[in-house]
Amino acid sequence: MIAEFWELVVETWEQGIRGIGIDDILICLGIVLVSLIARSLMNSIVLDRVAKFTEKSETTLDDEIVDSLRGPFGLIPIAFGLYLITSYLPFSGSLDMLATNLVKMVVIYTIFSAIANLTKPLLNLLSDNSWLTPAMTTWLGRVAGVLIWIIGITMMLDVWGIEIGPIIAGLGLFSVAVALGAQDMFKNIIAGIFILSEKRFQPGDRIRIGDGLHGIVESIGFRSTQVRLLDTSPVFVPNTDLSDSQVINHQDMNYRRIFWTINLVYSTNASQLADICADIENYINNSENFTKNPGQENFVKVTELGASSIDLTILCYMNVITYTEFSQVKQELIFKIMSAVETHKSDFAFPSRSIYIENQDP
């Protein structure tokens, strides 16, 4: 009885699943476990040591390359472990072909994953050139990633014997139908390409679109551009609208300009006017907040005898770009103008009208 039971146990152990014994299954599980351990060791030991070595270099390109290869590099022991399993197990026929094709797919995925991940650091290397902006780098990275994975998926389908030609032909007919209903999308994509090629603005630039939207560019997408308004709310502007609208890029300003008209009362004499203009102009020329624009010098001049005031024009430029600093400089200039007017015994005028009533005897 015991001998028969033992024979049953041995037969079950050797028979396993579809002729694959339990010992073979345990060996395969051990291969999987070793592959996972090897994957962890390769990332934590090999790549971490390489990363420490690259940190000593002056450039960040090698660091980005190492980080981009972590995922694909960890798939190598997994692919090798699957290959050992398919070689060890007594597969035959369609089952052997299925196992072999799975290993090929993992190898193809590993290779193309590494290539796709490498596109970003390599494009960042090219972004140092003046013709390739950060936004263009992002676009090229997305396009390159799509093309790389199209080739990779094509190779995966070819592994299974699926012909790509009829699929492409079917997609061609389908794309014609889609294009007829997606004309606006293609217009936005083309407009986005023009925006990038003309370098109108980049992510991080503060822009004004027409007379309405004013904010910071966050990203330039295929269809639309995301702008973060000054009240922190995001707005998505179709690229076609941006291409057709007047866009002011405040980030590309060389200088900020102040162009003011100051109204003084008519009781101010010529000597007082000259002293007030001289005080304000000296302050502008001697202050670190203001700069000289080669195209137009700073000045403070009496420019008009208005209907109810003598008008002074102030024109000056400054290097500060941020709105907060600009407001601070304007405030200090306003205080200086008020001080100069008060010092020289004048006053600010306001719109007024004199009415003369003629008394006619009956």
C-alpha positions as CSV (number, residue, x, y, z in Angstrom):
1,M,0.0,0.0,0.0
2,I,2.7,2.5,0.9
3,A,4.8,1.5,-2.1
4,E,1.8,2.1,-4.4
5,F,1.2,5.5,-2.7
6,W,4.8,6.4,-3.1
7,E,4.7,5.5,-6.8
8,L,1.6,7.8,-7.2
9,V,3.5,10.6,-5.6
10,V,6.5,10.1,-7.8
11,E,4.3,9.9,-10.9
12,T,2.5,13.1,-9.9
13,W,5.8,14.8,-9.3
14,E,7.2,13.8,-12.6
15,Q,4.0,14.4,-14.6
16,G,3.4,17.9,-13.2
17,I,1.6,20.1,-15.7
18,R,1.3,18.8,-19.2
19,G,4.4,16.6,-18.8
20,I,6.5,19.3,-17.0
21,G,7.5,18.0,-13.7
22,I,7.2,19.9,-10.4
23,D,11.0,19.9,-10.1
24,D,11.2,21.6,-13.5
25,I,8.6,24.2,-12.3
26,L,10.5,24.8,-9.2
27,I,13.7,25.3,-11.2
28,C,11.9,27.8,-13.4
29,L,10.6,29.7,-10.4
30,G,14.2,29.8,-9.1
31,I,15.3,31.2,-12.4
32,V,12.7,33.9,-12.2
33,L,13.7,34.7,-8.6
34,V,17.4,34.9,-9.6
35,S,16.5,37.2,-12.5
36,L,14.6,39.6,-10.3
37,I,17.5,39.6,-7.8
38,A,20.0,40.2,-10.6
39,R,17.8,43.1,-11.9
40,S,17.9,44.7,-8.5
41,L,21.6,44.2,-8.1
42,M,22.3,45.6,-11.6
43,N,20.4,48.8,-10.8
44,S,21.6,49.2,-7.2
45,I,25.3,48.2,-7.7
46,V,26.3,48.6,-11.3
47,L,24.2,51.7,-12.3
48,D,24.5,53.3,-8.9
49,R,28.3,53.1,-9.1
50,V,28.3,54.5,-12.7
51,A,26.0,57.3,-11.5
52,K,28.4,58.2,-8.7
53,F,31.2,58.3,-11.3
54,T,29.2,60.5,-13.7
55,E,28.2,62.9,-10.9
56,K,31.9,64.0,-10.7
57,S,31.8,65.3,-14.3
58,E,30.9,68.9,-15.1
59,T,28.1,68.0,-17.6
60,T,24.7,66.6,-16.7
61,L,24.3,64.7,-19.9
62,D,26.0,61.5,-18.6
63,D,23.7,61.6,-15.5
64,E,20.6,61.9,-17.7
65,I,21.8,59.0,-19.9
66,V,22.4,56.8,-16.8
67,D,18.9,57.6,-15.4
68,S,17.2,57.0,-18.7
69,L,18.8,53.5,-19.0
70,R,17.8,52.3,-15.6
71,G,14.5,50.8,-16.8
72,P,15.7,49.1,-19.9
73,F,18.9,47.9,-18.2
74,G,16.9,46.2,-15.6
75,L,15.0,44.2,-18.3
76,I,18.1,42.5,-19.5
77,P,18.3,39.8,-16.7
78,I,14.5,39.3,-17.1
79,A,14.9,38.6,-20.8
80,F,17.8,36.3,-20.2
81,G,15.9,34.4,-17.5
82,L,12.9,33.9,-19.8
83,Y,15.4,32.6,-22.4
84,L,16.8,30.1,-19.9
85,I,13.3,28.9,-19.0
86,T,12.3,28.3,-22.7
87,S,15.6,26.5,-23.3
88,Y,15.2,24.3,-20.2
89,L,11.6,23.3,-20.4
90,P,10.8,20.6,-23.0
91,F,8.5,22.7,-25.1
92,S,7.6,21.6,-28.6
93,G,5.4,22.6,-31.5
94,S,3.3,25.7,-31.1
95,L,4.1,26.0,-27.4
96,D,7.8,26.3,-28.2
97,M,7.1,28.9,-30.8
98,L,4.9,30.9,-28.4
99,A,7.6,30.9,-25.7
100,T,10.3,31.9,-28.2
101,N,8.2,34.7,-29.6
102,L,7.6,36.0,-26.0
103,V,11.3,36.1,-25.4
104,K,11.8,38.0,-28.7
105,M,9.1,40.5,-27.7
106,V,10.8,41.2,-24.4
107,V,14.2,41.7,-26.2
108,I,12.6,44.0,-28.7
109,Y,10.8,46.0,-26.0
110,T,14.1,46.3,-24.0
111,I,16.0,47.6,-27.1
112,F,13.4,50.1,-28.2
113,S,12.7,51.3,-24.6
114,A,16.4,52.1,-24.3
115,I,16.4,54.0,-27.6
116,A,13.3,55.9,-26.7
117,N,14.6,56.9,-23.3
118,L,17.9,58.1,-24.8
119,T,16.2,60.5,-27.2
120,K,15.5,63.1,-24.4
121,P,19.1,63.5,-23.1
122,L,20.5,63.5,-26.6
123,L,18.0,66.2,-27.7
124,N,18.9,68.2,-24.6
125,L,22.5,68.1,-25.8
126,L,21.4,69.7,-29.1
127,S,19.2,72.3,-27.3
128,D,22.4,74.3,-26.5
129,N,22.3,75.4,-30.2
130,S,20.5,78.6,-30.9
131,W,18.2,77.1,-33.5
132,L,16.8,74.4,-31.2
133,T,14.8,75.9,-28.4
134,P,13.5,74.0,-25.3
135,A,10.0,73.9,-26.7
136,M,11.3,72.5,-30.0
137,T,13.3,69.9,-28.1
138,T,10.1,68.8,-26.3
139,W,8.3,68.5,-29.6
140,L,11.1,66.5,-31.3
141,G,11.3,64.2,-28.3
142,R,7.6,63.4,-28.6
143,V,7.7,62.8,-32.3
144,A,10.9,60.7,-32.1
145,G,9.3,58.6,-29.3
146,V,6.2,58.0,-31.4
147,L,8.3,57.0,-34.5
148,I,10.6,54.7,-32.4
149,W,7.6,52.8,-30.9
150,I,5.9,52.5,-34.2
151,I,9.0,50.7,-35.5
152,G,9.2,48.6,-32.3
153,I,5.5,47.6,-32.5
154,T,6.0,46.8,-36.2
155,M,8.9,44.4,-35.3
156,M,6.8,42.8,-32.5
157,L,3.9,42.2,-34.9
158,D,6.4,40.7,-37.4
159,V,7.6,38.3,-34.8
160,W,4.0,36.8,-34.7
161,G,3.8,36.8,-38.5
162,I,1.4,39.6,-38.7
163,E,1.9,41.6,-42.0
164,I,2.0,45.3,-41.4
165,G,1.3,46.2,-45.1
166,P,-2.5,45.6,-45.0
167,I,-2.7,47.3,-41.6
168,I,-1.0,50.4,-43.0
169,A,-3.3,50.4,-46.0
170,G,-6.4,50.2,-43.8
171,L,-5.1,53.0,-41.6
172,G,-4.5,55.0,-44.7
173,L,-8.2,54.8,-45.7
174,F,-9.2,55.4,-42.1
175,S,-6.9,58.5,-41.9
176,V,-8.6,60.0,-44.9
177,A,-11.9,59.8,-43.1
178,V,-10.4,61.1,-39.9
179,A,-8.7,64.0,-41.7
180,L,-11.9,65.3,-43.1
181,G,-13.4,65.6,-39.6
182,A,-10.2,66.7,-37.8
183,Q,-9.1,69.6,-40.0
184,D,-9.0,72.0,-37.0
185,M,-6.6,69.6,-35.2
186,F,-4.2,69.5,-38.1
187,K,-4.4,73.3,-38.4
188,N,-3.4,73.6,-34.8
189,I,-0.5,71.2,-35.2
190,I,0.8,73.1,-38.2
191,A,0.3,76.4,-36.3
192,G,2.3,75.0,-33.4
193,I,5.1,74.1,-35.8
194,F,5.2,77.7,-37.0
195,I,5.2,79.0,-33.5
196,L,8.2,76.8,-32.6
197,S,10.1,77.6,-35.8
198,E,9.5,81.4,-35.4
199,K,10.6,81.2,-31.7
200,R,7.7,83.6,-30.7
201,F,7.9,82.4,-27.0
202,Q,9.2,79.6,-24.8
203,P,7.8,77.9,-21.7
204,G,8.3,80.4,-18.8
205,D,7.8,83.5,-20.9
206,R,5.2,86.1,-19.9
207,I,3.1,86.9,-22.8
208,R,0.0,89.0,-23.7
209,I,-2.4,87.6,-26.3
210,G,-4.3,90.4,-28.0
211,D,-6.1,92.7,-25.6
212,G,-7.2,89.9,-23.2
213,L,-5.1,87.1,-22.0
214,H,-1.9,87.8,-20.0
215,G,0.1,85.1,-18.3
216,I,3.0,82.7,-18.2
217,V,3.5,80.0,-20.9
218,E,3.7,76.6,-19.3
219,S,3.8,74.3,-22.2
220,I,3.4,74.2,-26.0
221,G,1.5,71.2,-27.1
222,F,0.6,69.6,-30.4
223,R,-2.9,71.2,-30.4
224,S,-2.9,74.0,-27.8
225,T,-0.6,76.0,-25.6
226,Q,-1.2,76.2,-21.9
227,V,-0.9,79.6,-20.4
228,R,-1.1,80.2,-16.6
229,L,-2.9,83.6,-16.1
230,L,-1.6,86.0,-13.5
231,D,-4.5,84.9,-11.2
232,T,-2.9,81.4,-11.4
233,S,-5.8,79.9,-13.4
234,P,-4.7,77.9,-16.5
235,V,-6.1,78.5,-19.9
236,F,-5.5,76.4,-23.0
237,V,-5.2,78.5,-26.2
238,P,-5.5,76.7,-29.6
239,N,-2.3,77.1,-31.6
240,T,-4.3,78.5,-34.5
241,D,-5.5,81.4,-32.4
242,L,-2.0,82.1,-31.2
243,S,-0.7,82.0,-34.8
244,D,-3.3,84.5,-36.0
245,S,-3.2,86.8,-32.9
246,Q,-0.8,89.6,-31.9
247,V,1.3,88.2,-29.1
248,I,3.5,90.4,-27.0
249,N,6.4,88.6,-25.3
250,H,7.3,90.6,-22.3
251,Q,10.2,88.2,-21.5
252,D,12.1,89.5,-24.6
253,M,12.0,93.1,-23.6
254,N,15.4,94.9,-23.5
255,Y,14.1,97.6,-21.2
256,R,10.9,98.6,-19.4
257,R,9.7,102.1,-20.4
258,I,8.0,104.8,-18.3
259,F,6.2,107.4,-20.4
260,W,4.2,109.8,-18.2
261,T,2.6,113.2,-18.5
262,I,2.6,115.3,-15.3
263,N,0.1,118.1,-15.1
264,L,1.1,121.2,-13.1
265,V,-0.9,124.3,-12.3
266,Y,-0.6,127.4,-14.4
267,S,0.6,129.5,-11.5
268,T,4.0,127.7,-11.9
269,N,6.6,130.0,-13.4
270,A,9.3,129.1,-15.9
271,S,12.1,129.0,-13.3
272,Q,10.1,126.6,-11.1
273,L,9.4,124.4,-14.1
274,A,13.1,124.3,-15.1
275,D,14.1,123.4,-11.5
276,I,11.4,120.6,-11.3
277,C,12.5,119.1,-14.6
278,A,16.2,119.3,-13.6
279,D,15.6,117.6,-10.2
280,I,13.6,114.7,-11.7
281,E,16.0,114.3,-14.6
282,N,19.0,114.2,-12.3
283,Y,17.4,111.6,-10.1
284,I,16.7,109.4,-13.2
285,N,20.3,109.8,-14.6
286,N,22.0,109.1,-11.3
287,S,19.8,106.3,-10.0
288,E,20.8,102.6,-10.4
289,N,17.2,101.7,-11.2
290,F,17.3,103.4,-14.6
291,T,19.5,102.8,-17.6
292,K,20.3,104.4,-20.9
293,N,18.6,103.2,-24.0
294,P,20.9,103.6,-27.1
295,G,17.8,104.3,-29.2
296,Q,16.3,107.0,-27.1
297,E,17.7,109.0,-24.2
298,N,15.9,109.7,-21.0
299,F,14.4,113.2,-20.5
300,V,12.0,115.3,-18.5
301,K,10.7,118.3,-20.5
302,V,7.8,120.7,-20.6
303,T,5.9,119.6,-23.7
304,E,2.5,121.4,-23.8
305,L,0.4,124.1,-22.4
306,G,-2.8,122.2,-21.9
307,A,-6.4,123.4,-21.4
308,S,-6.1,123.4,-17.7
309,S,-2.4,122.6,-16.9
310,I,1.2,122.9,-17.9
311,D,2.3,119.4,-19.0
312,L,5.6,117.8,-18.3
313,T,6.6,114.6,-20.2
314,I,8.8,112.0,-18.4
315,L,10.5,109.3,-20.6
316,C,12.9,106.9,-19.1
317,Y,14.0,103.2,-19.2
318,M,15.0,100.6,-16.7
319,N,16.6,97.1,-16.8
320,V,14.2,95.4,-14.4
321,I,11.8,93.0,-16.0
322,T,9.7,91.5,-13.2
323,Y,6.4,93.4,-12.5
324,T,7.1,93.6,-8.7
325,E,10.5,95.3,-9.2
326,F,9.0,97.6,-11.9
327,S,6.2,98.7,-9.5
328,Q,8.7,99.4,-6.8
329,V,10.8,101.6,-9.1
330,K,7.7,103.4,-10.3
331,Q,6.7,104.1,-6.7
332,E,10.1,105.6,-5.9
333,L,9.9,107.8,-9.0
334,I,6.4,109.0,-8.0
335,F,7.7,110.0,-4.6
336,K,10.6,111.9,-6.2
337,I,8.2,113.7,-8.5
338,M,6.0,114.7,-5.6
339,S,9.0,115.9,-3.6
340,A,10.4,118.0,-6.5
341,V,7.0,119.7,-7.1
342,E,6.6,120.4,-3.4
343,T,10.1,121.6,-3.0
344,H,9.8,124.2,-5.7
345,K,6.4,125.5,-4.5
346,S,4.2,124.2,-7.3
347,D,1.2,121.9,-7.3
348,F,-0.5,119.3,-9.4
349,A,-3.3,120.4,-11.7
350,F,-6.6,118.6,-12.3
351,P,-9.0,119.1,-15.2
352,S,-11.0,122.2,-14.7
353,R,-13.1,124.7,-16.6
354,S,-13.7,128.4,-16.1
355,I,-17.1,129.8,-16.8
356,Y,-17.5,133.5,-17.4
357,I,-21.0,135.0,-17.1
358,E,-21.5,138.2,-18.9
359,N,-23.9,140.6,-17.2
360,Q,-25.9,142.5,-19.8
361,D,-28.1,145.4,-18.7
362,P,-31.6,145.2,-20.1
